[in-house]
Amino acid sequence: MRLLKSVAISLILFIVLSEAANRCYSGQNQHYSAKQCSTGGTTVDFTCQKFVCEGGHSPFTLRTCARKNIGCIAGPRICQFSGGQGKCQRCDNELCNS
């Protein structure tokens, strides 16, 4: 279960962090740091996300960058699988997903 969650989160972070224009916090639970979401040269708009899963077998918090037209993807599925209830928060300012 933990391995599945870690692999899914790592995959989403890799995909989401490939191109972005601003800086967001990225990581899981209390282990997160500021990351640049893009290397530049893109006109795509990005947003910071914070997904919090409470209850269930494995509560967690996931922070990441994402394209504005993509909502939280992996977090809700992992949270539901573990029997928890989750909430996705999005914001457009620098490092706003603490």
N, C-alpha and C positions, 0 to 999 in steps of 0.2 A: 504494500500500500504506500509506504513512504517512498519507495523507489519509483513507483508510478507517478506520484505527485512531483517528485524532484525532476524526473525526466520531462514531464509535461511542462513544468514551469521553466526549465532550462530551454526547451524548444521554443516556447513562446517568447522568452526574453531574447533569444537569438534572432527570431523572425522580426519582432517588433523593433529591436534596437538597430536594425540594419540601415535605416534611413530616418532621420528626424532633424528638426531645426532648432529645438530648444533643449534645455537641461531639465531632467527630472530625477527624482530618486528612483533607484532600481535595486531590487533585492527582495528577500523574504524575511518576514517577522522582524526581529531587531537587527538583522544583518543586511543593511542597505547603505548605499552611498550615492552621491551625485554622479550622474552619467550624462555625457553629451549624447543626444538622441540621433544626431546626424553628423556626417563628416562634411556637410555643406554641398552646394551644387544641386539642391533639390527645391522644388517649389511646393512640395507637399506640406500641408499643415499638420502639426502634431499636437497631442495633448498628453498631460500626465494622468496616470490612473493609480488608484489605490483600491484594491479589493480586499475586503475583510470577511473572513468566514468564521462564524461563531457557532459553538456547539458541535455536535457530531464527534467523530473519533479523532480528528486531527484539525483543530482550529488553526488558522494561519492568516497572515496578512501578506499580500503581494503588491509590490510597487513597481511600476514600469512606465515606459513611453509607448504611445500607440498613435497610429494615424487617426485623425479626427473622425473619419467615417467608419472606424472599427471599434466596437464596444469591447468590454471584457469578454474574453473567449475561454481560456483555460480555467481561470479561477472558479467560475460558477459550476462548471462540470465536475471539477475535483471536489469542490465543497459539497455539492449534491451527492456525489458518490460516497463521501464520508458521513453523510447524514446531517450535515450542518446547514445553516442559513447564511447566505452571503449578501453583501451589498457592494456595488461598484460606485466609486466616486471619481469624477473627472474634473480637471481644472486646466486652465490655459496659461497660467503664469509660471515663471521659472521656479523650479524646486517647490512647487505648491502641494506635492503629495506626501508630506511628511507624516 
